[in-house]
Each structure stands twice: as structure tokens, then as C-alpha cells.
Amino acid sequence: MKCFETGKQVYLTPQGAHDALHTIKRKSASARSQRAAEWHPGSSTAYRCSFCNGWHIGHATPKTTAKERTRG
């Protein structure tokens, strides 16, 4: 099932999302996965979606202030 708002895979439980994340991390030794990781700073994590109330896997990114984002 896909989230109606984000289009991401929906996991019904946090354990399901964490199990999927573990499987993905185990397979991440491929060159393609390493390139993809370079596009997404931060580590992958499971989180609850505020739109569908299911669980998704995504990348945790460092929080920045608006001032930090506008620096060029």
C-alpha cells in the first residue's frame, strides 16, 4: 500500500518499518545504494506519517534554522 500524500510504502506497524529498514541496510553494499546515500544526508529511520498515520522509512536530516538555509 502507498501513502496517498507522499507516495511512500506504508508499513502498518513500527516493527514492520524497522524490519524493512534492516533489510535495506543489509543490502546497501551495492554501488547504486551507496550513490543514493550520498544524495540523502543523515541516517535512515522509520517514522510515523502525519498524513496516513502509517509508518514510512526516510532519511533523518540535521535540523537547520531559516537563517542557515538562506546562506549561500
N, C-alpha and C positions, 0 to 999 in steps of 0.2 A: 504494500500500500504506500502511496506517495502523499506527502503533505499538500493540501490544496493551496497553500500560500507560498511555501518555499520550494516545493518540488522534490524535497529530500525524502529518502526512505524513512518510514515511520516504524519505530520499534515500540511495542506495547508496554514493555517494562524496562526499567533502568538496567536490569541484568541482561536483557536481550541486546540492548545497545552496547553494553560493556563487552559482552561476548563477541559481538560483531567487530568491535574496535580491536579486541585482542587478535582476532583472525586477520584483520587488515594489517596490523602492526607486524605480525608474524610473516606475512607475505611481502612486506615492504622492502625487501632486499633487492628488488629489481630496479634497473636503471630508470624505468618510467616512473616508479613510485618516488625515487629519490629526486627526480626533476620536479615532480608535483609538490613535494615537500618544500622545495625552495620557493615556490610561489606563495606558500602559506606560512607566515612566521608563527611561532608558538606550537604547542603540542596539541594533538588531537584529544578530544574529550567527548563524553556523552552529556547531553543537556536536554532539559525539558523545553518543548516548544510552546511559546505563548499563543500560537495560532491554533494548532490542532490538539494540544495537550498531550501529544505523544512524545517520544524520545528520539533524538537525532544524534548524529555524530558530526562534529565540526572541529574547527581549529580555534584554540584559545589564543587570542592576540593580546599583547600588552595594552592596557588602557592608556589613552593619551588625552590630554586636555585639548580644547579647541585651539588654544594658542599654539600648542606643539604641532597640531595638524596643519596649520597655516604657514609654518616656517618653510622657507623654500630653499 
